[in-house]
Amino acid sequence: MLITHDTRCALDTVVDLVNTKPEDDAAADGLPDVAGLADFTRGHAVSDIGMLSESDLAAVREVRARFAAIFAAPDAHTAAEMINDLVAAAGTTPRLTNHDGYDWHVHYFAPGASLADHLAADCGMALAFFVVAGEEERLRRCEAPDCRRAFVDLSRNRSRRYCDSRTCGNRLHVAAYRARRKEAAG
């Protein structure tokens, strides 16, 4: 599957956005306030946004919840319906642009759109490309029992199971090894 630069950026953004939501009430929200939202947009080089407000924060958190539901969708039909609703609500307006040193690419958000609509349109379309390509199973949640972070499996054979093989994957492999050793020692 060919993934363009802007689609990859949108995928990274949507995964990171979904993962700002804490898994439980004890963990801190990754978007705690407007300053955190501004940091998120700068960190992901989200273009064409103005001053952010509390209403932007609330709207982005709502979009985040809708994206999280897409990553949990049981099948392509359900994911497609969710993506269609999300992108339609954002008032998608595809347009070619070249800015900030990037060659021509497509922005799906309307000029002057809110940050939530911007994210819904661009990131929603990036996810839509996976459904169109029959690759929606690549939109996953980490299989580690104590981690449910979202990720996009870009491995060649669709075999990635953990959000990060160095942390979640390695931790589970070490635990399984120790359990086998303990059982063998009996």
C-alpha positions in Angstrom: 0.0 0.0 0.0 1.5 3.3 -1.1 1.3 5.9 1.7 2.0 9.5 0.8 3.9 11.9 3.1 0.8 13.8 4.0 -1.2 10.7 4.7 1.6 9.3 6.9 1.6 12.6 8.8 -2.2 12.4 9.3 -1.9 8.8 10.4 0.8 9.7 13.0 -1.4 12.6 14.1 -4.6 10.5 14.6 -2.7 7.7 16.4 -1.1 10.2 18.7 -4.4 12.0 19.2 -6.2 8.8 20.2 -3.4 7.9 22.5 -3.7 11.2 24.4 -6.9 9.8 26.0 -6.1 8.0 29.2 -7.1 4.4 29.5 -8.4 4.9 33.0 -9.4 7.7 35.4 -6.1 7.5 37.3 -4.0 8.6 34.3 -3.6 12.1 33.1 -5.2 13.3 29.9 -2.7 14.0 27.2 -4.7 17.1 26.2 -5.1 18.6 29.7 -5.7 22.2 28.6 -5.5 24.6 25.7 -1.7 24.9 26.2 -1.5 21.1 25.8 -3.6 21.3 22.7 -1.3 24.0 21.3 1.7 21.8 22.0 0.1 18.9 20.3 -0.6 21.0 17.1 3.0 22.3 17.1 4.4 18.9 17.6 2.5 17.6 14.6 3.0 20.7 12.5 -0.8 21.1 12.1 -1.1 24.0 9.7 -3.6 26.8 9.2 -4.9 27.1 12.7 -5.5 30.3 14.6 -5.8 31.0 18.3 -7.1 28.0 20.3 -9.8 28.2 23.0 -11.6 26.0 25.5 -14.2 25.3 22.9 -11.5 24.0 20.5 -10.2 21.7 23.3 -13.7 20.3 23.9 -14.3 19.8 20.2 -10.9 18.0 19.6 -11.6 15.8 22.6 -15.0 14.8 21.0 -13.2 14.1 17.6 -10.6 12.1 19.6 -13.4 9.9 21.0 -14.8 9.3 17.5 -11.4 8.3 16.2 -10.9 5.9 19.1 -14.2 4.3 18.1 -13.0 3.8 14.6 -9.9 2.0 15.9 -12.2 -0.3 17.8 -14.7 -0.9 14.9 -15.5 -4.6 14.5 -15.5 -4.5 10.7 -14.9 -2.4 7.6 -18.6 -1.5 7.2 -18.8 -0.1 10.7 -15.5 1.8 10.3 -16.6 3.2 6.9 -19.9 4.5 8.4 -18.0 6.1 11.3 -15.4 7.7 9.0 -18.2 8.9 6.6 -20.0 10.6 9.5 -16.9 12.2 10.9 -15.6 13.5 7.6 -19.1 14.8 6.5 -19.6 16.6 9.8 -16.2 18.4 9.2 -17.4 19.9 5.9 -14.7 18.3 3.8 -13.4 20.5 1.0 -10.5 18.9 -0.8 -8.0 21.3 -2.2 -4.4 21.1 -3.5 -1.8 23.1 -1.7 2.0 23.4 -1.4 3.2 25.2 1.7 6.0 25.2 4.3 8.4 23.5 1.9 6.2 20.6 1.0 5.3 19.7 -2.5 1.7 19.5 -3.8 -0.6 17.6 -1.5 -4.3 17.6 -0.6 -5.9 19.2 2.4 -9.4 18.0 3.0 -10.4 20.7 5.5 -12.1 23.9 4.4 -10.1 27.1 4.6 -10.6 28.6 8.0 -12.0 25.4 9.5 -11.8 24.8 13.2 -9.0 22.6 14.5 -11.4 19.8 15.3 -12.8 19.9 11.7 -9.3 20.1 10.3 -8.3 16.9 12.2 -11.6 15.2 11.4 -11.2 15.8 7.7 -7.5 15.2 7.1 -7.1 12.3 9.6 -10.5 10.9 8.7 -9.5 10.7 5.0 -6.2 9.1 5.9 -8.1 6.3 7.7 -10.6 6.1 4.8 -7.7 5.2 2.5 -7.1 2.1 4.6 -10.7 1.1 4.4 -10.8 1.7 0.6 -7.6 -0.5 0.2 -9.1 -3.3 2.3 -6.5 -2.7 5.0 -8.7 -1.5 7.9 -7.4 -4.4 10.0 -4.1 -2.4 10.1 -5.9 0.1 12.5 -5.2 -1.7 15.7 -5.0 -1.5 19.5 -2.0 -2.9 21.4 -2.5 -6.5 22.5 -0.6 -6.1 25.7 -3.1 -6.7 28.5 -2.2 -3.5 30.3 -2.0 -1.3 27.2 -4.6 -0.4 24.7 -2.8 2.2 22.7 -3.8 2.7 19.1 -1.3 2.2 16.2 -1.3 1.6 12.5 0.3 -1.7 11.5 2.5 -0.8 8.6 4.5 -4.1 8.7 4.7 -5.9 5.4 2.8 -9.0 6.6 0.3 -7.3 8.9 1.8 -9.1 11.9 2.5 -6.2 14.4 0.7 -6.9 17.7 2.1 -4.2 20.0 2.2 -0.4 19.9 5.9 -0.6 20.6 7.9 -3.8 20.4 10.7 -2.4 22.6 8.3 -1.8 25.5 5.0 -3.7 25.4 6.3 -6.5 23.1 9.6 -7.0 24.9 7.9 -6.8 28.4 5.5 -9.6 27.5 8.2 -11.7 25.9 10.4 -11.4 29.0 7.4 -12.2 31.2 6.6 -15.3 29.1 10.3 -16.4 29.2 10.4 -16.0 33.0 7.2 -18.0 33.4 8.6 -20.8 31.3 11.8 -20.8 33.3 9.9 -20.9 36.6 7.7 -23.7 35.3 10.7 -25.7 34.1 12.5 -25.2 37.4 9.3 -26.5 39.0 
